[in-house]
Amino acid sequence: MSIKNKKVFIIAGEVSGDVLGAKIIQKSTNIDFVGIGGENMINAGLNSIFPMSDLAVMGIIEVALHAKTLTKRIKETVSAILHEKPDVVLTIDSPGFARAVIKSVRKKLETSNYKPLFYHVVAPQVWAWRPKRAKKYADIFDKLYAFFDFEIPYFTKYDLNTVAIGHPIVDGVVQHIKENKVINKDINTITFAPGSRLSEIKKLLPLFKKVTDELALNYPKLNNIFIPIASKSIEQYIKKHISRWKTKPSLIPANQRYDIYSQTDIAIAASGTVTVELALMQIPTIVVYKMNFITTLLIKSVILVKWVSLINILLNKTVFPELLGPKATSKNILDAFVKMKSLRYRKKIMTDLQKSKALFSANNKDGIQKIIQDI
């Protein structure tokens, strides 16, 4: 008699979660996966019930503008879970969407004998704003996987089984890290990293164009400019946009980005996972992020930390300069670039980044295998 495979309904709402979800699928045996994912999870064998891009929305006002689509997708996801009857529902990041879905599923199953387990990967950053939100997640999740040990008490305080698994990004970056990275005196190569969400990219590309025009005017020898493409779904948009640029950056597939990072002297990047990759590879980086004005004001009123970049937060100092909201202008970026041209300044940044590398390496605990074992 054959043993029935476990069924897992897996949900990822953005590219970083999609990459992690794909690794979980690829490394699993005797597990059938259904759910929602992007290009990476689809390539790993998942048949996504709708495009993951519908969930990749950030910002209070931005979410409100997409409320109709998100509400529709929540209902579809709940219906799919009830139809598939998985043993485990595994959500990755996108905590707002995950919580809405699971809360609805639990309510519909109150009188049912069918009781799936609900696991969530990537602890919501309650330590950055509104720590009491942790209770809301404790009320609906059965287990939570955090990246860092310091996150655990925020959730165990409310009796949520929380496990630190280390940051999975270390696995992909570690073989590309150079122990004795050479710091070029001159700036020869710049990488623009506009993020993985189309909403982010639409805001940042016009800004990057202005910066590129100024760099071409003031630094004519600087002609190695790259943009890594997070996914094929956004490649056409970026290609069309940069076709109008005077100086056209080279577009690099996601699977080749580490090769480009290793050549990069300075990066200008959207706040997010990419800044962790750049930090681990010891690339001095200017962090930028454009938000709706109202969203910026609302976030400022509740945020508990001084920075948005994980590197700055973990080291409790400004290692990567941050230009957010109204501060994300071409003039401010160019001013930060001029400061970063200083060899002494870049050496100081890279000394700090060595500390962050040690921190991430210490937290690398083969978390993906841990998740699979728990499933």
Order of alpha helices (4+ residues) and beta strands (2+ residues): beta-alpha-beta-alpha-alpha-alpha-beta-alpha-beta-alpha-beta-alpha-beta-alpha-beta-alpha-beta-alpha-beta-alpha-beta-alpha-beta-alpha-alpha-beta-alpha-alpha-alpha
